[in-house]
């Protein structure tokens, strides 16, 4: 019987065992034979998008008015910023990093500042060039965002505040806005050159 891979990161080779019918009554266990079947035929060059690792590159939490900041009453105001960076690494690996910053304020006092740079390393092969940017700037951040969100919630809670639970992010909308901003900047640059 064939064993199915548990995740995309698992090796695509697996062992197939064939158990023949027992034709002899003197044997107590059936004979087995095995062969290796390679289900990843490299001649088809199917697209590969695989998360191979996650990491925290930078994490900073500041509680400048502790312990007074914890004792203050009233709802805080949050400013949250998100940035996505992609860097090509050797061997078809792309490092996709989310920079999440948040500042919580009550009145004019800063309760806390938190900055997190959370990354995922993705193996990308045989993906058409026109699909590469959306894959890296939309789908890859979407995949690692829940893990980064959990780190922020945990660190703010450890700092003495309720966990900072960020809403889901529409990375496709951010990507479209960035494309529009780049197109506008190139158009303005072209007009200034003329």
C-alpha positions as CSV (number, residue, x, y, z in Angstrom):
1,X,0.0,0.0,0.0
2,X,1.3,3.5,-0.8
3,X,1.9,6.0,1.9
4,X,0.8,9.5,1.0
5,X,3.1,12.4,1.8
6,X,1.9,14.4,4.8
7,X,2.9,17.8,3.6
8,X,4.4,19.5,0.5
9,X,7.8,19.6,2.2
10,X,8.0,15.8,2.4
11,X,10.0,13.9,-0.1
12,X,8.0,12.9,-3.1
13,X,9.6,9.5,-3.3
14,X,7.8,6.8,-1.3
15,X,7.9,3.1,-1.0
16,X,5.2,0.8,-2.5
17,X,4.8,-2.6,-1.0
18,X,3.2,-5.5,-2.8
19,X,1.9,-8.4,-0.8
20,X,1.3,-11.5,-3.0
21,X,-1.4,-13.9,-2.0
22,X,-0.2,-16.8,0.2
23,X,-0.2,-19.8,-2.1
24,X,1.6,-22.1,0.4
25,X,-0.1,-23.2,3.5
26,X,3.2,-23.8,5.4
27,X,4.1,-20.1,5.5
28,X,3.0,-18.1,8.5
29,X,3.7,-14.6,7.0
30,X,3.2,-13.4,3.5
31,X,6.2,-12.5,1.4
32,X,6.8,-8.8,0.7
33,X,8.6,-7.0,-2.0
34,X,9.3,-3.4,-2.3
35,X,10.1,-0.9,-5.0
36,X,10.7,2.8,-5.0
37,X,8.4,4.9,-7.3
38,X,9.5,8.4,-8.1
39,X,6.3,10.5,-8.3
40,X,8.2,13.7,-9.1
41,X,9.1,13.3,-12.7
42,X,11.5,16.1,-13.4
43,X,10.8,16.0,-17.2
44,X,7.4,17.6,-16.7
45,X,8.8,20.6,-14.8
46,X,5.7,21.3,-12.7
47,X,5.8,24.4,-10.6
48,X,7.1,24.2,-7.0
49,X,6.3,26.5,-4.2
50,X,7.4,25.2,-0.9
51,X,7.9,26.7,2.6
52,X,11.3,25.4,3.7
53,X,11.7,27.4,7.0
54,X,10.5,30.3,9.1
55,X,12.5,32.7,11.3
56,X,12.5,35.8,13.4
57,X,15.1,38.2,12.2
58,X,14.3,41.0,14.6
59,X,12.0,41.4,17.6
60,X,11.9,44.5,19.7
61,X,9.4,45.4,22.5
62,X,9.6,48.7,24.4
63,X,7.4,49.5,27.4
64,X,8.9,53.0,28.2
65,X,6.5,53.9,31.1
66,X,6.4,50.5,32.9
67,X,4.9,49.8,35.4
68,X,2.7,53.0,35.1
69,X,1.6,52.2,31.6
70,X,-0.1,49.0,32.8
71,X,-2.1,50.9,35.5
72,X,-3.6,53.5,33.1
73,X,-7.3,53.3,32.3
74,X,-8.9,53.8,29.0
75,X,-8.7,52.3,25.6
76,X,-5.4,52.6,23.8
77,X,-5.0,53.8,20.2
78,X,-2.9,51.5,17.9
79,X,-0.9,52.4,14.9
80,X,0.0,49.3,12.9
81,X,2.3,49.2,9.8
82,X,3.0,46.2,7.6
83,X,5.8,45.9,5.0
84,X,6.8,43.0,2.8
85,X,10.3,42.5,1.5
86,X,11.5,39.7,-0.8
87,X,15.2,38.8,-1.3
88,X,16.4,36.1,-3.6
89,X,18.8,33.5,-2.0
90,X,20.8,30.8,-3.7
91,X,19.3,27.5,-4.9
92,X,15.8,28.8,-5.9
93,X,15.1,30.1,-2.4
94,X,13.3,33.4,-1.7
95,X,13.3,35.0,1.7
96,X,10.0,36.7,2.2
97,X,10.0,39.0,5.3
98,X,7.1,40.7,7.0
99,X,7.9,43.8,9.0
100,X,5.1,44.5,11.5
101,X,5.3,47.5,13.7
102,X,2.8,48.7,16.3
103,X,2.7,51.6,18.6
104,X,0.0,51.7,21.4
105,X,-0.8,55.1,22.9
106,X,-3.2,56.3,25.6
107,X,-3.8,60.0,25.6
108,X,-0.3,61.2,24.6
109,X,1.6,58.6,26.5
110,X,3.3,55.7,24.7
111,X,2.2,52.4,26.2
112,X,4.4,50.2,24.0
113,X,6.3,50.0,20.8
114,X,6.8,46.6,19.1
115,X,8.6,45.7,15.9
116,X,8.8,42.3,14.4
117,X,10.6,41.1,11.3
118,X,9.3,37.6,10.6
119,X,10.5,35.7,7.6
120,X,9.7,32.6,5.6
121,X,12.1,30.8,3.1
122,X,10.3,29.5,0.1
123,X,11.6,27.3,-2.6
124,X,10.2,28.4,-6.0
125,X,10.9,26.5,-9.2
126,X,9.4,26.4,-12.6
127,X,7.0,29.3,-11.9
128,X,6.3,31.6,-14.9
129,X,7.8,35.0,-14.5
130,X,4.5,36.8,-14.7
131,X,3.2,34.8,-11.7
132,X,6.4,35.1,-9.5
133,X,5.7,38.5,-8.0
134,X,2.1,37.8,-6.9
135,X,3.3,34.4,-5.5
136,X,6.1,36.1,-3.5
137,X,4.3,39.3,-2.5
138,X,0.8,38.0,-1.9
139,X,0.6,34.2,-1.3
140,X,3.9,33.8,0.6
141,X,3.1,36.6,3.2
142,X,-0.4,35.2,3.5
143,X,1.1,31.9,4.5
144,X,3.4,33.2,7.2
145,X,1.3,36.0,8.6
146,X,-0.6,33.8,11.1
147,X,2.7,32.8,12.7
148,X,3.9,36.5,12.9
149,X,0.6,37.5,14.3
150,X,1.0,34.9,17.1
151,X,4.5,36.2,18.0
152,X,3.1,39.8,18.3
153,X,0.2,38.6,20.5
154,X,2.5,36.6,22.7
155,X,5.1,39.4,23.1
156,X,2.5,42.1,24.0
157,X,0.9,39.8,26.5
158,X,4.3,39.0,28.0
159,X,4.8,42.8,28.3
160,X,1.8,43.1,30.6
161,X,-0.9,44.1,28.0
162,X,-3.8,42.2,26.4
163,X,-2.5,40.3,23.4
164,X,-2.3,42.4,20.2
165,X,-4.6,40.4,17.8
166,X,-4.1,41.8,14.3
167,X,-7.0,41.4,11.8
168,X,-6.3,39.3,8.7
169,X,-4.4,41.3,6.1
170,X,-5.4,41.6,2.4
171,X,-1.9,41.2,0.9
172,X,-3.5,41.3,-2.6
173,X,-4.8,44.9,-2.0
174,X,-1.4,46.0,-0.6
175,X,0.3,44.5,-3.7
176,X,-2.1,46.3,-6.1
177,X,-1.6,49.6,-4.2
178,X,2.2,49.2,-4.5
179,X,1.9,48.5,-8.2
180,X,-0.2,51.6,-8.7
181,X,2.2,53.8,-6.7
182,X,5.2,52.5,-8.7
183,X,3.4,53.1,-12.0
184,X,2.5,56.6,-10.9
185,X,6.1,57.3,-9.8
186,X,7.5,56.1,-13.1
187,X,5.0,58.2,-15.0
188,X,6.0,61.3,-13.0
189,X,9.6,60.5,-13.5
190,X,9.0,60.2,-17.2
191,X,7.2,63.5,-17.4
192,X,10.0,65.3,-15.5
193,X,12.6,63.8,-18.0
194,X,10.7,65.3,-21.0
